[in-house]
């Protein structure tokens, strides 16, 4: 249609390894996909959005970007660092592009069954659920409303926000 009204940056990978054992190549792969990829896609779409006078960018971060995790739950320092970077990137880009009527926000999901999280959920299910007040993992339906809100005119006065969708885990 000759426009880009909404960009959702949702690529993400992880690499499970203790910090002292993670190689630079493994670290770089996670950072390049999760953080650099978010920058490059935002930059490309942002050029179009600036010319057209507005748009919405939704970056998928993670509650992992808000804090650390016990080593017995997950060893994924690159993932945590990259998603923390996505959060900082979101907040700073919101400042930079507000003048162009571009709202830049992020979703920070908690534990959702995905190809990336299946092993951890399968092996640590009961312990993880103890730390989620709603006592369940997120489902495919739990992010839809949040994404629609951030993509719609209902969020025209919301920018630089990180909408946490984690069943209360970070409360």
C-alpha positions as CSV (number, residue, x, y, z in Angstrom):
1,X,0.0,0.0,0.0
2,X,3.0,2.3,-0.1
3,X,3.1,2.8,3.7
4,X,4.4,1.2,6.8
5,X,2.1,1.9,9.6
6,X,3.2,-0.7,12.1
7,X,6.4,-2.6,12.7
8,X,6.6,-5.4,15.2
9,X,10.2,-6.5,15.9
10,X,9.7,-10.1,17.1
11,X,12.9,-12.0,16.1
12,X,14.7,-13.6,19.0
13,X,17.1,-16.4,19.8
14,X,18.9,-17.5,22.9
15,X,22.0,-19.5,23.7
16,X,22.2,-21.5,26.9
17,X,25.6,-21.4,28.6
18,X,27.1,-20.1,31.8
19,X,28.6,-16.7,31.3
20,X,32.1,-18.0,31.9
21,X,31.7,-20.6,29.2
22,X,29.8,-18.6,26.5
23,X,32.0,-18.0,23.5
24,X,32.2,-14.6,21.8
25,X,30.6,-16.1,18.6
26,X,27.6,-17.4,20.6
27,X,27.3,-14.0,22.4
28,X,27.4,-12.1,19.1
29,X,24.8,-14.3,17.4
30,X,22.3,-13.5,20.2
31,X,23.1,-9.8,20.3
32,X,23.1,-9.5,16.5
33,X,19.7,-11.2,16.2
34,X,17.9,-9.7,19.2
35,X,19.3,-6.2,19.4
36,X,21.0,-5.4,16.1
37,X,18.1,-6.9,14.1
38,X,15.7,-4.7,16.1
39,X,17.8,-1.6,15.3
40,X,18.1,-2.4,11.5
41,X,14.4,-3.2,11.1
42,X,13.4,-0.1,13.0
43,X,15.8,2.1,11.0
44,X,14.5,0.8,7.7
45,X,10.8,1.2,8.7
46,X,11.5,4.4,10.5
47,X,12.8,6.1,7.4
48,X,9.4,5.4,5.7
49,X,7.4,6.4,8.8
50,X,9.3,9.7,9.1
51,X,8.4,10.6,5.5
52,X,4.8,9.7,6.0
53,X,4.4,11.5,9.3
54,X,4.0,8.7,11.8
55,X,3.7,5.1,12.7
56,X,4.0,2.5,15.5
57,X,7.0,0.4,16.4
58,X,6.5,-2.5,18.8
59,X,9.6,-4.2,20.0
60,X,9.3,-7.6,21.6
61,X,11.6,-7.6,24.6
62,X,11.2,-9.9,27.6
63,X,11.0,-9.8,31.4
64,X,14.5,-11.2,31.1
65,X,15.6,-7.7,30.1
66,X,14.3,-6.3,33.3
67,X,16.4,-8.3,35.8
68,X,18.7,-11.3,36.2
69,X,17.7,-14.9,36.8
70,X,18.8,-17.6,39.2
71,X,21.3,-19.9,37.5
72,X,19.2,-22.9,38.4
73,X,16.4,-21.5,36.2
74,X,18.2,-20.5,33.1
75,X,21.8,-19.7,31.9
76,X,21.3,-17.2,29.1
77,X,23.2,-14.1,29.9
78,X,23.3,-13.0,26.2
79,X,19.5,-13.2,26.0
80,X,19.0,-11.2,29.1
81,X,21.5,-8.6,28.0
82,X,20.1,-8.3,24.5
83,X,16.5,-7.9,25.7
84,X,17.7,-5.3,28.3
85,X,19.2,-3.6,25.3
86,X,15.9,-3.7,23.4
87,X,14.2,-2.0,26.3
88,X,16.8,0.8,26.5
89,X,16.7,1.1,22.7
90,X,12.9,1.4,22.8
91,X,13.0,4.2,25.4
92,X,15.6,6.2,23.6
93,X,14.1,5.8,20.1
94,X,10.8,6.9,21.6
95,X,12.4,10.2,22.5
96,X,14.1,10.6,19.2
97,X,11.1,9.8,16.9
98,X,8.3,11.4,19.0
99,X,8.8,14.5,16.9
100,X,7.8,12.5,13.8
101,X,4.7,11.1,15.5
102,X,6.2,7.7,15.7
103,X,5.3,5.8,18.9
104,X,7.9,3.3,20.0
105,X,6.9,0.8,22.7
106,X,7.9,-2.7,23.8
107,X,6.1,-5.8,25.0
108,X,7.9,-7.8,27.7
109,X,6.5,-11.3,27.9
110,X,7.2,-13.6,30.8
111,X,7.2,-17.4,30.4
112,X,5.4,-18.5,27.2
113,X,5.7,-21.9,25.7
114,X,7.8,-21.5,22.6
115,X,10.4,-23.5,20.7
116,X,13.0,-21.5,22.6
117,X,11.6,-22.0,26.1
118,X,10.1,-25.5,25.8
119,X,13.1,-27.3,27.4
120,X,13.2,-24.9,30.4
121,X,9.4,-25.1,31.0
122,X,9.4,-28.9,30.7
123,X,12.2,-29.4,33.1
124,X,11.5,-26.5,35.6
125,X,7.8,-26.2,35.3
126,X,6.8,-26.4,39.0
127,X,9.5,-24.1,40.2
128,X,8.8,-21.5,37.6
129,X,5.1,-21.5,38.3
130,X,5.8,-20.8,42.0
131,X,7.1,-17.4,40.9
132,X,4.1,-16.5,38.7
133,X,1.1,-15.2,40.7
134,X,-1.4,-16.3,38.1
135,X,0.1,-19.8,38.4
136,X,0.2,-20.5,34.7
137,X,2.4,-19.8,31.6
138,X,1.2,-17.3,29.0
139,X,-0.8,-18.6,26.1
140,X,-1.0,-17.6,22.5
141,X,-3.9,-15.3,23.3
142,X,-2.3,-13.4,26.1
143,X,-0.2,-11.1,24.0
144,X,-2.8,-10.3,21.3
145,X,-4.7,-7.6,23.2
146,X,-1.5,-5.9,24.3
147,X,-0.1,-5.9,20.7
148,X,-3.4,-4.6,19.3
149,X,-3.5,-1.8,21.9
150,X,0.1,-0.7,21.1
151,X,-0.6,-0.9,17.3
152,X,-3.9,1.1,17.5
153,X,-4.9,4.7,17.9
154,X,-5.8,3.9,21.5
155,X,-2.1,4.2,22.3
156,X,-1.4,7.4,20.4
157,X,-0.3,9.1,23.7
158,X,1.9,6.1,24.8
159,X,5.5,6.0,23.8
160,X,8.6,4.7,25.4
161,X,6.6,2.2,27.4
162,X,7.4,-1.4,28.2
163,X,4.1,-3.3,28.6
164,X,4.9,-6.4,30.8
165,X,2.7,-9.4,30.1
166,X,4.0,-12.0,32.6
167,X,1.2,-13.2,34.9
168,X,2.5,-11.0,37.7
169,X,5.9,-12.5,37.8
170,X,7.6,-9.1,37.9
171,X,5.1,-7.6,40.4
